[in-house]
Amino acid sequence: MSTIVQTAAAAPSAKRAPNRAWRKLKANKGALVGLGIILFFTVLAVLAPLLPIPDPVATSWSAIRKAPSAAHWLGTDDLGRDILSRMIWGAQASLMAGIFSVAIAVAIGVPFGLISGYYGGWIDQIISRITEAFLAMPFLITAIALAAFLGPSLTNAMIAIGLSATPVFVRLTRGQVLAVKTEEYVEGARSIGLRHFSIITRYILPNVFAPILVQATLTIATAIIAEASLSFLGLGQQPPAPSWGSMLNVAKNYLEQAPWMAMWPGAAIFLVVIGFNLLGDGLRDALDPREA
């Protein structure tokens, strides 16, 4: 009876939590700036086919390495392709890589973390040891090795980045589950005979979701850098399809003659990563129950 009373009393508070988190997020200027940056690049990426911009793969031998002008706002590259157009279309590759890579990591890492933390015992030992083995290897080195093994393409790069980021979510979820599964409401659910699956999905997962969301937001920034690195090495998006990383790979050969070729994709990567980091920090503060 006491468990039921505590659960009923906590229900209004649980309903107010999203509103309180949203108010705190809106009050965080850094988070709003980050959200604005992310929305700006997302809108550009989504509307790329509708925007009145040149074909990103169309070459022009009369416009090779032209400086920014009225005809080409951000200049042209070594094949006369419009950099603005390639920047906008390249945003699709970078954002897709960040979002889908993290989706893969969450889809694999969270279930394993839930199982490891909830059941414990030999299952926890096996999952924890494998996770620690992968965490012992640098993230980017693992992603490069997997991408080289799978073959150069954007899809394989996303898979490689997602698998490389999975151990972080396994460890985070396991730690959160270990703290939550000893709470009174979980013990009460066990005492009334609920199945393990119901306890995990109805009582544990919702209470460990907030830190997972924050980690996912921050990991998207890391995944975007990783995708740019793989494309720079020729293991990501393949030419002539535009990608910020592959644009930097070409631009490194013309830093003195055409510095704008490297400046714009580098600035875009910087801004998007800063945007996700600012948003992630804001979400961490907004979803922290210890903050008033």
Secondary structure, DSSP 8 states (H G I E B T S, - for coil): -HHHHHHHHHHHHHHHHHHHHHHHHHH-HHHHHHHHHHHHHHHHHHHGGGSS---TT---TTSTT--S-SSSTT-B-TTS-BHHHHHHHHHHHHHHHHHHHHHHHHHHHHHHHHHHHHH-HHHHHHHHHHHHHHHTS-HHHHHHHHHHHH-SSHHHHHHHHHHHHHHHHHHHHHHHHHHHTTSHHHHHHHHTT--HHHHIIIIIHHHHHHHHHHHHHHHHHHHHHHHHHHHHTTSSS-TTS--HHHHHHHHGGGTTT-THHHHHHHHHHHHHHHHHHHHHHHHHHHT-TT--
